[in-house]
Each structure stands twice: as C-alpha cells, then as structure tokens.
Amino acid sequence: MFATAQTFALKPGCYAEYKKAHDELWPEIASAMHENGISMVIHYHEDRLFLFATAPSREALSRSHAGEAGIRWHEYMATLMVTNPDGSTIVDPLETAFKFGEFEEYEFNS
C-alpha cells in the first residue's frame, strides 16, 4: 500500500468555495478515485490544507487524477490555492515522523 501526506495553502477567503467543491465532488473525479482504491481525508487549519491519502500503489494514486477531468479539476483548484508561477499547486510533502499499527505496512512519500 502507498500513503501520502501533504500540505497546501489556500488563497485568503477561498475556504468556503474549496469546501463546497469537495462537498459536491465531480462525479468523474469520485469515480476515478473509487476505481483506483483511493481513500483520502483533507483537514483545514488557518488557510492551510492537510491531505492524507492511501492507495494500493503510487501509480493508482496518479491514475485517480489523470485524464481530462483531472486536468480540469487541478485547473479549478489552482484558482483557490497558492500556486507556482506556472499555475501548479505548491505542494509541501509532510515528513513521516511516526508510524504505528496498520500504517507500519505503508510506503509513504516522505
């Protein structure tokens, strides 16, 4: 199994729209995530998002956001998040400081 933990910064005042977009997740994104065995949770604190996701493999996680719908989703998210000059989301991976229980079996991205 593969797991990833990342943090992102939201643009000021964008949390409500970000939350609404995820509450109303596009069906094609939800289907791709289900088909690829993705589990994900995103927490919010002071304009920062903290994502934790698991997948059968790193490749499955990549496939879950591939294709035209994934491209459109990332373009939309870039309007709400702090990005690089090229429009790509600035992603800060979180270092794994501790693993216990079933998470000891996971490969993490740190």
C-alpha positions in Angstrom: 0.0 0.0 0.0 1.0 3.6 -0.6 0.2 6.7 1.5 0.9 10.4 1.1 0.7 13.3 3.5 0.9 16.8 2.0 0.0 20.4 2.9 -1.2 23.2 0.7 -2.0 26.8 1.2 -5.4 28.3 0.2 -5.7 31.8 -1.1 -7.3 34.1 1.6 -11.1 33.8 1.6 -11.3 30.7 -0.6 -12.1 28.1 2.0 -15.9 28.2 1.5 -15.6 27.6 -2.2 -12.9 24.9 -1.7 -15.2 23.1 0.8 -18.2 23.4 -1.4 -16.3 22.0 -4.4 -15.3 18.9 -2.3 -18.7 18.5 -0.8 -20.0 18.4 -4.4 -17.1 16.4 -5.8 -17.4 16.0 -9.6 -18.8 12.5 -10.3 -16.0 11.7 -12.7 -13.3 12.5 -10.1 -15.2 10.5 -7.4 -15.5 7.5 -9.9 -11.8 7.7 -10.8 -10.8 7.7 -7.1 -13.2 4.8 -6.3 -11.9 2.8 -9.3 -8.3 3.3 -8.2 -8.9 2.4 -4.5 -8.2 5.8 -3.1 -9.1 6.8 0.5 -8.5 10.5 1.4 -9.1 13.0 4.1 -8.3 16.7 4.0 -8.1 18.8 7.1 -8.2 22.6 7.2 -6.5 25.0 9.7 -5.8 28.7 9.2 -5.8 28.7 5.4 -3.7 25.5 5.2 -5.0 22.2 4.0 -3.5 18.9 5.2 -4.2 15.9 3.0 -3.7 12.3 3.9 -4.4 9.6 1.2 -3.9 5.9 0.8 -3.9 3.9 -2.4 -3.0 0.4 -3.5 0.1 1.9 -5.1 1.7 5.2 -6.1 0.6 4.6 -9.7 -3.0 4.1 -8.6 -3.0 7.5 -6.9 -1.6 9.1 -10.0 -4.2 7.4 -12.2 -7.0 8.7 -10.0 -6.4 12.3 -11.1 -5.3 11.6 -14.7 -7.2 12.4 -17.8 -9.3 15.4 -18.9 -11.4 15.6 -15.8 -8.3 15.5 -13.6 -6.7 18.3 -15.6 -9.9 20.5 -15.3 -10.1 19.7 -11.5 -6.5 20.8 -11.0 -7.0 24.0 -13.0 -10.1 24.8 -10.9 -8.2 24.1 -7.6 -5.4 26.4 -8.8 -7.9 29.3 -8.7 -8.3 28.6 -4.9 -4.8 27.6 -3.9 -1.4 29.3 -3.7 0.4 28.2 -6.9 3.8 28.4 -8.6 4.1 31.0 -11.5 3.1 28.2 -13.9 -0.2 27.6 -12.1 0.8 24.3 -10.5 -0.2 23.9 -6.8 2.6 24.4 -4.3 2.7 21.0 -2.5 4.8 20.6 0.6 5.2 16.9 1.5 5.0 16.1 5.2 7.7 14.1 6.7 6.7 10.9 8.4 7.7 11.2 12.0 5.9 8.1 13.4 4.0 5.1 12.1 2.1 2.6 14.2 -0.3 -0.3 13.6 -1.5 -0.9 10.1 0.4 2.2 8.9 3.7 0.4 9.6 3.0 -1.5 6.4 2.6 1.5 4.2 5.1 3.1 1.9 5.0 6.8 2.5 6.0 9.6 0.2 8.5 11.3 2.6 
